Amino acid sequence: MIRKNKQFYSKGKLNFLTFANDKYISRANAIEFANRFKHNDEIIVWEFGCGTGQFALNFLDELKNNKEVYKKTQYLLFDFSKKFLASTKKLLSGHGHKNIETVYYEAPDEIPRDKVHYVRMNEFWDDLYADIYTMRKGKVYNIEKKKYESNPGAREFLKLLPDDSSVVLNTSAAKHLFELNKKLVYSGVIDVFDYGFNEIELPFDTSLGFVKREAEHVTYDINFIYMKAFARALGLNVYVEMQDNYVNSVFSGLRAVETEDGLYYMNDNEIKKNKDKLKLRGYSQSFITGAIKEENEYYHMRIWK
Ligand SMILES: C[S@@+](CC[C@H](N)C(=O)[O-])C[C@H]1O[C@@H](n2cnc3c(N)ncnc32)[C@H](O)[C@@H]1O
């Protein structure tokens, strides 16, 4: 799977839509970041799965408004696509080379740097290998590896679900978090922006949210329930909220929308201005007027030491 995804990304193709390009979310992040770390002597940031580097560009553009914090920030970008690393370097060249570094890295390996204050990941964990479990003959069966396993965690999880359900446990994301924890300083923070599920809803549709998505590359939904438990087992603090909630905690009145060139947050005026585009995309008149709100599956997971 890693090989397949690496081939896909090494073409440097950008046919995934993520919120990384969205100005509101990177601005919200930069404002909050500056407040949190303003008293540090140094601030080391790691971003994993940087793609084209668009998030980092928007983030640093906003951070520049706070010269003190901007000067102290060292921003490292990790990816296994050399093509993306090269284009990121170019995109960020306006921010100077001294404080920016691109690092070739294949997750969930050990991270080849010493310490970090702030970690950022935008739709990165869902690209990492996960295991999918079900119960067969009263035993835990690993569908991906095609074998029975004694896995108490998977068993406990499957007990909560109707017979024949399957459940994703994000094995490599958990290993990656284990590696991050070794390098995260006390008071350090990890922000994960990704899609998946954070609760088990009833009536339960066994094919909902627990599936591997396989287009040109393989992705897995994040089982935030499992990742929260894993983070707590490492002694870390954690909460999960809707991404909309996060972005609206700094701004307000923003709603998530999808257009042909990406995922964005827009306020009511911006939604009205883009109404023709959004209607073509399938948004209803009542969404545009704000009469109904749409649920989405994008989450923000915050972990801190
Ligand atoms: C869905 S893209 C998201 C890119 C960017 N964060 C964004 O939101 O636009 C996933 C990124 O993770 C990188 N990636 C995927 N699996 C990886 C792995 N095992 N190790 C390192 N990088 C990986 C890909 O090259 C790609 O840049």
The ligand as an SDF file (V2000), in Angstrom:
LIG
                    3D

 27 29  0  0  0  0  0  0  0  0999 V2000
   -3.9860   13.7490    1.0140 C   0  0  0  0  0  0  0  0  0  0  0  0
   -2.3860   14.4420    0.8430 S   0  0  0  0  0  0  0  0  0  0  0  0
   -2.5780   15.8850    1.8700 C   0  0  0  0  0  0  0  0  0  0  0  0
   -1.6040   16.9660    1.4800 C   0  0  0  0  0  0  0  0  0  0  0  0
   -1.7400   18.2710    2.2600 C   0  0  0  0  0  0  0  0  0  0  0  0
   -1.5530   18.0750    3.6760 N   0  0  0  0  0  0  0  0  0  0  0  0
   -3.0730   18.9070    1.9820 C   0  0  0  0  0  0  0  0  0  0  0  0
   -3.9290   18.9290    2.8730 O   0  0  0  0  0  0  0  0  0  0  0  0
   -3.2770   19.3690    0.8500 O   0  0  0  0  0  0  0  0  0  0  0  0
   -1.3260   13.3850    1.8010 C   0  0  0  0  0  0  0  0  0  0  0  0
    0.1400   13.7940    1.8170 C   0  0  0  0  0  0  0  0  0  0  0  0
    0.8660   12.8730    2.6460 O   0  0  0  0  0  0  0  0  0  0  0  0
    2.0060   12.3460    1.9550 C   0  0  0  0  0  0  0  0  0  0  0  0
    2.1550   10.9550    2.4520 N   0  0  0  0  0  0  0  0  0  0  0  0
    1.2640    9.9490    2.3320 C   0  0  0  0  0  0  0  0  0  0  0  0
    1.6980    8.8280    2.9450 N   0  0  0  0  0  0  0  0  0  0  0  0
    2.9140    9.1380    3.4670 C   0  0  0  0  0  0  0  0  0  0  0  0
    3.8790    8.4180    4.2470 C   0  0  0  0  0  0  0  0  0  0  0  0
    3.6830    7.1310    4.5780 N   0  0  0  0  0  0  0  0  0  0  0  0
    5.0060    9.0490    4.6330 N   0  0  0  0  0  0  0  0  0  0  0  0
    5.2320   10.3420    4.3000 C   0  0  0  0  0  0  0  0  0  0  0  0
    4.3650   11.0850    3.5680 N   0  0  0  0  0  0  0  0  0  0  0  0
    3.2170   10.4910    3.1650 C   0  0  0  0  0  0  0  0  0  0  0  0
    1.6520   12.4700    0.4790 C   0  0  0  0  0  0  0  0  0  0  0  0
    2.8030   12.5560   -0.3550 O   0  0  0  0  0  0  0  0  0  0  0  0
    0.8280   13.7750    0.4620 C   0  0  0  0  0  0  0  0  0  0  0  0
    1.6680   14.8970    0.3770 O   0  0  0  0  0  0  0  0  0  0  0  0
  1  2  1  0
  2  3  1  0
  2 10  1  0
  3  4  1  0
  4  5  1  0
  5  6  1  0
  5  7  1  0
  7  8  2  0
  7  9  1  0
 10 11  1  0
 11 12  1  0
 11 26  1  0
 12 13  1  0
 13 14  1  0
 13 24  1  0
 14 15  1  0
 14 23  1  0
 15 16  2  0
 16 17  1  0
 17 18  1  0
 17 23  2  0
 18 19  1  0
 18 20  2  0
 20 21  1  0
 21 22  2  0
 22 23  1  0
 24 25  1  0
 24 26  1  0
 26 27  1  0
M  CHG  2   2   1   9  -1
M  END
$$$$
